[in-house]
Amino acid sequence: MSKSSRQAATVRLLKTAALFAALGDGTRLEIVARLADGSQQSITQLTEAATVTRQAITKHLKVLEGAGIVRSERSGRETLFALQPRSLEEAQRALAAVSEQWDAALARLKDFVEK
């Protein structure tokens, strides 16, 4: 593997780690679930059903936006937030790759034990 390929792989792993770190919080998962219908929602709308303060929702949205999970767009005096489906597709691909590695490892173990 060339140096540039290793660097690209490292960048992908870091992005994936940031993605899963951002999703590793219950409040952020609730925000993602609220935006999963494809809607754009303001901080006010997202705070209505939340059990945390508006300031906490704002901080969580910044984390999600930093990880590429949500995007923000100004609309008049409000900022609207929407889910970025591509980031969740990347998470799904990462989980599928790990699943394939485990399947292969278990198959090798099974072959070893049966011999």
N, C-alpha and C positions, 0 to 999 in steps of 0.2 A: 504494500500500500504506500503510495507516495505521500510526501509531507503535506501537500495541499489536500489530498483525500482525507488524511487523518485530521487535519484542521477542520475541514467541512463536517466530518463526523462528530468532532468535539463540539462544534457550534450547534449541531442538531441535538446532541445530547443535553447541552446546557439549556436550549430552548424547551426541550421536552421536560426537563427537571423543573424549570420555572413554571411551565404549564401545570404540572401536577402539584407543585407547591401552592400555586394559586387556587387550585381546586380542592386543596386539602383543608378547607375551612367550611364549616357548616353554613355560616352566613353567606359566604360567597357562592356556595352551591345553591342556596335559596335564590340568590339573585340570578344565577344562571338559569334556574328552573323557571323563574318569572319571565325571563326574556326568551325562553325556548320556543315560545309560540310565534316568534318572528316579529314581535311588536317592538316599538321604540318607546322607552319610558323615561320620564324625568326622575330626578332624585326624589322629588316629592311623592311621585307615584310609587317608587320602590320602597320608600320609607313607610308608607301607609300600612302595609301588612307586616312590617319588620318588628322584631323585638328589641332592636338596638336603635340608637339615636341617628339622626340625619348625618352627623359628623362621622359616625362609624360607617354608615353606608357609603359616604363619600370616600373614605379611606379604602374600603373594600373595592369600590369601583376603580380606584386608581391602581390597585394591585391587579385586578382583572384586566384593565386596559394595558398595563405594562406587560402582561403576559400574552397580550394579543387575543384575549378571550372575548372582550367587548370593545366596541368602538364608540366614540362620542361624537356628537354633531350639534353645533349650536343652532337653535331655532328661536329666533327672537331673543327673549331674556332667559330662556331655559337652555339647558344642555340635555339632549336626549341620548340615551344609551341603548345600544342594540347588540345582540349576540353576533359574534363572528363564527359562523359554522365551520369554517376551514380549520380553526384551531382545535375544535373538538374532533374533527376528522383526523387531525394529526395525532391526537391523544389515542383515538381508536386504533390507528395504524401502529402506534408504539406498543399498545397493549397486545395487539395481534402478533407482533414480532416476538414479544416476550412469551406469549402463549405457545407459539411455534417452537421456540427454543426449549421450553419445558416439555412439550410433546416429544421432541427429538431426544431429549435427555432421558425421559421415562421409557421411550422405546429402546434406547441403548441399554438401560438398566434391565429391562425385561429380557432382552436378548442375552445379556450376561448371566442373569439368574437362571434362565431356562437351559443354558448350555452346560 
